[in-house]
């Protein structure tokens, strides 16, 4: 890994990120919680302000603060989600028919619906409930914290799409700065969010540049795969020296692979193995093959006596990791494929030694029949 670059403060880090984005379209930043990711996103935004002009549309913890609950404490009936009408984030809200732009995104992740009251600047969440042969609509529901976060994310994503498409209300956007969009999501949705975000950003006609920062290993890993030509940084802070450090991770970020492998190990032990887990396993095999000088990931697969070339297991991985992470309809593996997954993972971990304190002795796996 290259030597780190040292910065005295986060303002200098923000200036460096802007400088790097003069040559690159995407920048991915990994940093643990408490490092200053959210503050960095705000400093980056502030550096782009010139009077009333600005150049950065951002998503971070402050974005969620643009919405607030009115729980109708007197009657406990008309619970609504209020919108901060004073924020430029909501420019042209009604004219752009945001409901029709948000709803298809929300349906990818949630089973509730909504409508926007533009006169009151409120959002009403509701669900359609099927009872026997009829359907009833329950309005003014209070969604969970996770559902609330995914709604705000879909709201932002719809606006980001407008910025990428250079709609008049958002043609001022030069940069998207997205900080930890999946803090309350499970792994299925983390993968879905990462892939869908990458699809929007990779619009070849767009001139909008993007920074995505996260502390989530799986999300960051998927973004690295999707935006393979992005600058990939690891941000940390030296408390003793009072400096911030940025390391360029190169084409193969190394600081998250152990966490991914630990996740796969825990998945194998639990038996809750989904289609997208084969994508993660293949990714680890490919990076291991590159590190050890092999041409193909299959060279890192343990050979069986009845399959000395590892052909069967390589074909299984190829078939079950065929490109899109089984994004929006992740399915649990059938038992035979679960056994293949466990056997390939177990063989890999036996061949390549990792800290045994992180990985207790894995369960023995029989050959799939």
N, C-alpha and C positions, 0 to 999 in steps of 0.2 A: 504494500500500500504506500502511495506517495507520502512524503512528509506533510504534516498539517500546515495550514496557513493560520497565523495568529491574528486576532483582532482585539482591540482594547474594549470595544463596546458593540452593542447590537446595531447601532446606527452605521458603524463601519461594515458590519456584515451585510446589512440591507443595501448599502452602496455597492458592495462587491457583487451581490446577486444581480443588481440592475446592470452592472458592467458585463457580467457573463451572459445575460440575456440579449446583449447586443449582437452576439454571435450565434446563440442557440435559441431554439423555440421553446424547449421544455427544460425545467430544472426540478429534480426530485430531491427532497431533503428529509433525511431521517434524523430524528432527535428524540431522546427520552423525555417524558413528562418532567416539567420543572426546569428545562433548559432555557426556555424563553421563546418557544415557537410562536405563540399567539402574539406576544409583544413584537416579535420580529415582523410578523405579517402586518401589524399596524404601522410600524416604522417604515416598512416598504411602501405602504399606501400613502403615508404622510409625505414621503420623499417625492411623490409624484404630483403633489398638489401645488397649484400656482394660482393663488386667489380663489376664484370660484371653479377653476378648471382642475380636473383630476384625471388620472389615467388607469386606476386600478379598481377592479370589482373584486371584492374579497368575500370569502366564506371562512368564518371562525366562530369562536364562542360569542362574539359580539353580534354576529348575524342573528343568532337565536334570540338575542335580547330585543330585536326589532319586533318580536311577537310577544304577546302576554295574554294570560288567561283572565277572563271575567267570569267568575264561577256563579254569578247570580246568587249571592249568599242569602238574600231575602227569601227567594222562592225556590231555589235549587232546581230550576227548570231550564232557563235560557242560558246555558253555558256556551260562551263563544270565545274564539281566539282573536284577539285584537291586533290590528296592524298599525305600526307607527307611520302615520300618513306623512310625517315631516321628513322622512328619509328619502334621499335621492334613489335609493335602491328600488323604490316602487314607482319610478317615473313611468307614465303611460300605462298604468296597470289595467284600467278598464278598456282603453282603446286597443290594447294588444290581446284581449280575450284570454287572459292568463289561465282561466279554468281549463280551457280546451288544450292548453299547452302543458299544464301541470298534471292533469288527470291521467293521460297515458303513461307518464313516468311513475306516478304513485301506484298505479295498478301492478307495476312490476314487483312491488314490495309489500303492499298492504291491502286489506280487504274492506276498508272504509272509504267513504266518499265525502264530498264537501261542496259547498257553494260559497261565493264571496258576495257579501252585501257591500256594494261600492259606496252607498250613501252613508253607511255607518262605519265603514272600514273594519268590518268583522268577518270572521270565517265561521261557518256552522258545519261541524262534522256530523255525519249520519251514517247509519248502516241499514242495509236491506236485509231483513230477517225472514227466512222461509219457515212458515208454520203450516204443517199439513199441506193443503193444496193452495194456500194463499201466501202472499208476501206482504209484510208490513214494514214500514219505514220508521226507524227510531232516530229522531233528530236531537240535536244539541248534546251529543254524547261527549264525554271527557275521554279523549284517547290517552293511551299510556305515554310515559316519557319517551320510550323508544319510538313509538308511532309518531309522536310530535316531532322528534328529531328527523325522522325520515321524511315527514311532510315538508319541513323547512328546507331539507336538502333538495327535495324535488322542486320546490319553489325556486331555490337558487339555480338549480340545473336548467330549468326552463328559461330563466333570465340569462344564464351563461350561453345558452344556445342562441338567444337573440343577439348577444354581444358577438359571438363567433360569426353569426350571419350578417353582422353590421346593420341591424335594424336602427332606424333613426334615433330612437330613444336611448340606445346604448352604443352609438357609434364613437363615443368618447373613450371606450374601453380599449386600452392597449395591452393590459396585463390582467390575467386572472390569478389571484393568490388564494389557494384553497388549503386550509389547515385542518387536519383531522376531521374529515367529513363522516367518519364511521365509528365515532367513539362509543355509541350505544348499540351497535349492530352485531349480529352473530356472524360467523364465518361465511355462511352462504351469501348473506347480503353484502358482506365486505368484498367478496370476490365480484359479485354482480355490480356493485357501485364502481369498483376500480375499472372493470372492463367497459362499462357503459360510459364512464367519464372519458376514458381513452378514445372511444369511438367518436365522441363529440370533438375532442381536442385535435384529432388527427385529420380534420377536414383540410384537404390540401389547398383550398381556396382561402382559408382563414389566415389573417395576419396577426391575430391575437396570440400572445405568448403566455405561458403558464408556469407557475410554481406550485407544486403540491408538496406539503410537508406533513409528516405523520410519525407517530410513535408505534404504529401497528405493523408488526412484521409481515403478516400475510398480505395486508393491503399494499404495503410498500413493495413487496416482492412481485405482486401482480402488475403494479404500475411499472416496475423496472422491465418486466417482460413485454408489456404492451408498448411502452415508449422506449424502445431499446437504444435510441440515439440521444436520449436525454442526458444532461449533466446529472450525475448522481453523487450527492454529498452526504456526509455524516457530520452533524453539528453536535459539539459537546462543549462543556464549560469546565475550565480548570479553576476550582474554587480557591486554591492556594495562590496561584499566580494572578487571579482576577482577570483572566483572558478567555476569549471564546476561540474554539478551534474548529476549522473545517477541513475535513479530509475528503479528497476525491476518491471514491471507491472504485473507479474504473468501470470496465464493462461487466465485472462480476462482483457485486457487493457481497462482502464476506461476513458482515457482522450480524446477519439475520438467519443464516442457514441452520445454525444449531437450534434456534427457537422453532423453525419450521420442522426440523427433523423430530424434535421433542413432541411437537403437536401430532405428527404422523404416528409416532410411537404410541401416544396416548389414545389416538383414534383406533389403532390396531388392537390395543388391549381392550378397549371398550366394545369393539365390534360395530360401532356406528360409522361405517365406511361409505362415503358418497362418491359419486362419479368424479367430482372435481379433485378429490384427494389423489387420483392418479396423475393429474396435471402437476400437482406439487411434487409428487414422488419423481416424476420424469424430470422436472426442473432440477431437482437435487442431483439426480443421476447425471444429467448433462453437464452440470457445473463441476461435479467430481471428475468426470471423464476428461474435461478440459484441463483441470488442475493437474491430473496425473498423465497428461499427454496422449490420451486415447482419442480416436477419431469419432467413436460412436458411444452413446450412453449404454448400449448393450454390453460393452466391455466391462462395465461395473456391475453387471448382474451375475449372481452366483450361478454356476453351472450344475445341473443335475446329471446323474449318471445316464438317465434316459434322454437327456437333452443337453449334450456336452457343449453346444454352441450357444445355448441360451436363446434359441430362436423362438420357442413357445412364449417365454416370458416377455421377450421384446415385442412380439406381436400383440400380446395382451395389453401392454402399456401403450403401444401405438393406437390400438383400436379404442381404448378407454380414455385416451387423452387427445382427442382429435380436434382440438383447436379453441373451442369457446368456453371452456370451463363448466359446461352444462349449466349455464349461468342462471337462468330465471326459473328453471324447473329442475333443481338438483334432485337426483334420485338416489336412494340407498342401493348399494350393490346387492346383487343376488349372492347367495352363500358361496357359490363356486368362485366368483370373482373376488369376494372377500378373502378367500383362502389364497388365491394368487397374490393379492396385495400383501397379505401378511408374510407370505413366503419370500417374495422379492425384497421386502423391507428388512426382514430378519436376516436374509443372506447378505444384504448390503451392509448392515450394521455389524455382522460378524467379520466381514472382510476389512472394514475400515473402523478403526478403534476410536470411540468417543468416550468422554468422561463417564465412567460407570455410575457416578453419583446422580447424574441426570437421567440415566437410562438403566433401570434395574434389569436383571436378566429377562429377556423377552420370552414369551410363552412359545414352546415348541409348536411348529406348524406342520401338519401332515401334507403330503402331496394332494392337490385337488384331484378328485376323481371324475 
